[in-house]
Amino acid sequence: MNQQRQPLLRSMFAPVRALFVSDASAGILLIIVAVAAMFAANSALSDEYLTFFYGELFEKDLFKLNTLHLWINDGLMAIFFFVVGLEVKREWIEGQLSSPEQRRLPILAAIAGMAVPAIFYLFFVQGSAEDLTAGWAIPAATDIAFAMGVLGLLGNRVPASLRLFLLTVAIVDDIGAVMVIAIFYTANIKIGWILGSALVLGLMFAMNRMKVSSFTPYIVLSLVLWFFVLNSGVHATIAGVAAALTIPMVGKDNDTMLEHLEHGLAPWSAYLIVPIFGFANAGVNLSTIGMEGILAPLPIAIATGLFLGKQVGIFGIVLAAVKVGFAKRPEHASWTEIWGVSILCGIGFTMSLFIGELAFPGNRMLIDEAKIGTLIGSLCSAIFGYIILRFTTTHSDAQEVIEDTPKTA
């Protein structure tokens, strides 16, 4: 009797076990943080919540980051982007993006997964009273931790190839988001600070070529680079990605410098930096925005772009690429499973919130509407993607899925 019950018990507790052996815990933490932020913003603590993050710490003339919210978005998030940069470099040189064959389908899917949501967005905001075109990139991003967290809850039901596909698409998506921020969300360029940034970055690349194996000079110069970029007009978080690209893969003693640094910082990024960012940015006071604001063109456009645009773009391009022989379908994955994972790519929590702040600087109402659209679109993508994968997949090789799933930043 006990032997008969063991497989059933293992099946029942597979999602719980996944919290400790996969990326599910980081995703669940983000869900909790988002709920907590919405509770704080819509409770008796609303004023304290806003004052804590947006209250001035000192005069703007003293230093431009004069609120805790700015320190989180422009300072702390630079570390998150640094970890993203490390992951991108490792994957590009020796990981899942290291060969043309491996890059082909994820890059194609990521491009379509950014372009089609942007088209959906622009379609729904046309004719609106305000010019909302600046927010076109908000629904273009995929949140790695959130999406992988939903997959983790599915335990052994999703083949390893699809987990890998989702991860690589999200990594390429991050590259695209960084480029979008650098190109389209940049204020007035200050040439002196740009030249100073280029000089510091050149020095860091020179240290790379000389195989400087101490982390200290890279950390010091990364802080200098961040300060220069902060004052240059380019968003400060770009300094994190640029600095990460200078870290050597191996040092003088052939120690794995980049991987060691990535593994050391990834937990801090996933379990501290991103949750702090989420709590500071996800809270919206619904009483001030009202039902009219929730149903306004901006949140509808973002939610539609994330939920519909992502799945149409990614699933459509994968289907077309496989049918014409340009790329191979992920192994052991059905078209229904690929569709389910395409829907999960519409979870855009972290990057979407971040770009929303950049798209409408100083306009609190539009920023709040962008947050609502991001939360609705991400929630719909998470729920529907989970349901499709939960009730249509039949894979049972749990050990293979767990062992083959790479860890994310």
N, C-alpha and C positions, 0 to 999 in steps of 0.2 A: 504493500500500500504506500509506504513512504517513498519507494523507488518510483512509483507511478506519479506521485505528487511533485517530485523534484523538478521535472521538465516544466510543469505548470508554474511552479514557484519561480523558476529562473525566468520564464517568459513574463510573469507578472512584474518582477522586480528589475527587468532589463532597463527600463527608463531611469530607475533610481541608480542602478550601477553605472549608467552612462554619465551621470553627473560627475563621477570621479575618474573616469577613464577616457573622457573625450572633452570637447569644447563646450559641452552643454552648460556647464556651471557659469561660464562667462556670459553666455546668452541669457540665462535665467536671471543673473544678477542685473543685467541691463533692464529686463522686464520689471523687476522689483524697483529699481531706481526710477524708471519712468513713472510707475504707479505712485511712488513716494513723492516725486516732484509734482505730479498733478494734484495729489492730496494736499501738499503744502501750499500750493498756489490757490487752492479753492477751499481753504479752511480758515479758521481764526488766525492761523499763522501766516496768512498771505502777505501782510505788510512786512512782517519780519523777514520772510523769504526774499522779497524784493529788495529790502534794505540791505540784507546781508550780502547779496551778490552784486547789487547795482549802486549801493551807497558809496560816495566818494571817500577814498582813504586819505587823500591829500590833493593838493591843487594840481590841475592838469599841466600847468607850466613846470612843475617840479619833475614829473615824469609822465609820459603819455598813458601808461598803464596805471590808471588811478582808481580802478575798481577791482574787486575780487573777480568779477566776471571777465574782465579784460585779461587779468593775470592767468586765468584758467584757459581762455580761448587763444590767447596769443603767446602765452608762456608755457603752461603745462602741456598744452596740446602739441607743442613743438617736439616734446619727447615722444608722444604717440606717433607723429610723423617720422621721427627718427627711427623708431622700431619698424614702421612700414617700409622705410627706405632700406633698412638692413634686410628685411624679408624679401623685398623685390630684388635686391642685388644677389642674394644667395640663390633664389629661385632661377634668376636669369643666367647665372654662371654655372651652377651645378645642380639645379633642382628641376622642377617640372616645366620650366620655360627655357631650358638650356639647349634645345635643339629645334630646328624649324618645324619638324613634325609635331613636337609637343606644343609649340606655341600656336600653331595654326588655328585650331578650333577655339581655344580659350580667347585668343585675341579677337577673332572674328565675332565670337559671342559677346565679348565685352564691348566692342565698338557698337554693335547693334543694340546691346542692352543699355547704352548711353544715348545713342542717337534717337531711337524710337520713342523712349519716354520724353525726351526733349520736344519731339514733334507733337506728341499728345498734349504736353503742357502748353505749347504755343497755340495749339488749336483751341484749347479751352479758355485761354486768357484773352484771345482776340476780341476786340470790341468792348473790353472792360473799361470802366471809367478812368482807372489809373493805368499808367504804363507799367506792366508787370513782366515785361520780357526779360528783365535782369535775372529773374529766378529760373530761367530755363534749365539750369544744371542741377537744381535741387533734387528732382526725381531720378537723376542719372547714376546715383551712387548705390552700392550694396554694402551693408554692414556685415563684415566677416564674422564677428563674434556672435551676433544675433542669429544670422542664418545658419551657421554651423551649430549653434546651440539648439535650434529646432531639429536639425538632423540628429544631434546627439540624443534627443528625447525619443527618437524613433528606434534607438537601439540597433538591432541587427537587420532591420527591414530594408535598408538602403545599401546597394552595392558600393564597394570601395571606390570603383571607378567614378561614380557620380559624386561622392564626397570630394574626390580629387578634382573633378571638373568644376564643382562649385567653388572650391578654394582657389583654383588657378584663375577662374573668371573674376573672382573678387579681388585678387591681387592685381590683375591687369586693370580692373576697374579703378583700383586705388591709384595706379600710375596715371590713368586718364584724369581722375579727379584732381590730382596734384597739378597736372599740366593746365587744367581748366582754371584752377585757383590762381596759378602763376600768371596766366595770360589774360583772363577775362575779369578777375576780381583784384586788380592791382590799381592803387591810387596813383597820384602824381609821382612819377619817378624822379628821384634825386640822384643825379649822376655821381656826385662825390661819394655818397654812401654805397652806391652800386659798385664803383671802382674799388672801394675799400673791401666790400664783400668778395669781389672777384680776387683780390690780392690774398685775402685770408684763405679762400677756397683753394687757390693755386698752391699756397704753402702746404695745405693739408694733403693735396694730391702728391706734392713732392715728398712728403713724409711717407706716403703710401709706397711710392716708387723706391724709396730707400729702406722700406720694410721696417719702419720704426714700430717696435712691438710693445711699447708702453701706452696704456690707455690715457694717461694723464695729459700729454700734449694735445691729443685729439679732443679730449673733454674741454680743456681750456680754450682752444681755438674754436670749438663748436659754440661755446658761450659768446665769444667775441663775434663770430659769424652771425649768431642770432641777433645780437645787439645792432650790428650794422644793417642787417636785412630789415629789422624792425623799423629803422629810421629811413629806409630807402624808398618806401612806397610799395614794395612787394610785401605780400603778407608774411609775417614773421615765421609761420610754421614751415614755409618752404625751406628755411635754413635747416630744419631737421632732416628733411629728405636729402638735401645737398651734402650735408655733413656725413650722413650715413654712407653715401656712395664713396667716400674717401677712406673708409675703414678697410684695411687689408683683409683678404680672405684668410691668409696665414701670415704669421710673424716670422722673425728670423729663425726661430727654433721649430718652424713648421707647426706651431700650435694654431688651432683654428680660432683666430681672433674674432672674426665677424660672428661666427656661430656662437662662440662663448658669450659675446656681448649681447647678442639677440636673445639667447636663452635666459640671461640674467635680467634683462629689462622687460621681456614679454609679459611675465606675470604682473609686474608693477603697472604696465600699460593696461592689461586686460582687467585687472581686479582693483585698480585704484584710480588711474588717470581717466580712463573712459567712463567709469561710473560717476566720478566727480563731475566730469563734463556733462554727462547725461542729466544729473540731478540739477546742475546749474542752468541747463538750457531747455529741458523738456517741460518745465512747469508753465502752464498757461491758465490764467484766471478766466474761466468760462463765463462768469457773470459779466465781465467787461466786454467780452467779444460777442456773446449772445449767439442765438441760433442763426441769425442773419450772417454773422461773421463766419460761422462754421460752414454754411452753404454758399459762401462767397466764391467767386471764380478762382481765386488763388488756392485755397485748400482743395477744392474740387480738382483743379488742374494737377496739383502735386499728387494727390491720392490716386487719381486715374493714371497718371504717368507711372507711378510706382507699381500699382497693382496690375494694370492692363498693359501699359507700355513695355515693362520689363519682360513679361511672359511672351508677348507678341514678338518683340525684337529678338530675344534669345532663342526661344523655341523655333521661331520661323527661320532664323539664319542657320541653326543647327540642322533642321530638317532639310533645308535647301542644300547646304554644304554636303551632307551625307548622300542625298539623292543624286547630285551631280558628280560624286566621287572626289570632291575636293578634300574631304576629311572623313575619318572613320567615327562611327558611333561609339560612345563609351561602352566598354565591355560589360556584358551581362546586364545591360540596362534596357528596359523597354521604353517605348515612346511615351507611355503614360508617366513613367518615372522621370524621364527627362523633362516632361511638361511640369511635373510637380516641383522639381528643382528649379526650373525657370521661374516659377511663381515665387519661390523662396528668395530669389535674387531681388525681388521687389521690396525686401526689408532694407530700408535705407537710413536707419536711425542716426548713427553718429555723423557720417559725412553729410547727410541731408540737412540735419540741424545746423551743422557748421557752415555749409554753403548758404543756408537761409539767412544766417546772421550777416554774411558778407554781401548778399544780394540786395538787401534793403537796410543799409546802415542808418541808424537813428530813427527809423520808422517802426515804433514799437507795435503798432497795430498789424502791419504787414508781416513782421517777424513772428508775431503770435499766430497769425493765420497760417503762415508757412509751417509752423510747428504742428498745428492741428492737422494740416494736410499730410505731413510726414508721419505723424502717429497713426492716423486712420489708414493710410496706404500701407504702412509697415505692418500694422495689426492684421489687416485683411490678407496681406501676402503670407504672413506667418500662419494664420488659421487655415486658410484654404490650401496652402502648400502642405501643411501638416496632414490635413484630412485626406487629401489625394494620395499622399505617400503612405499614410497609415493604413488605408483600406484597399489599396491596389497592389502593394508590393508583397512578394512571397519569399524573399531571400531569408535564409536561416543560418548562414555561416557567420555567426557573430564574431568569432575570433579573427577571421580574415578581415572583416570590416574594421574592427578596432585596431588591429596591428597595422593595417595599411593606411589608416587615416593620419595625415600629417598634422602636427600641432601648429596652430596659427598664433599670430601675435595679438 
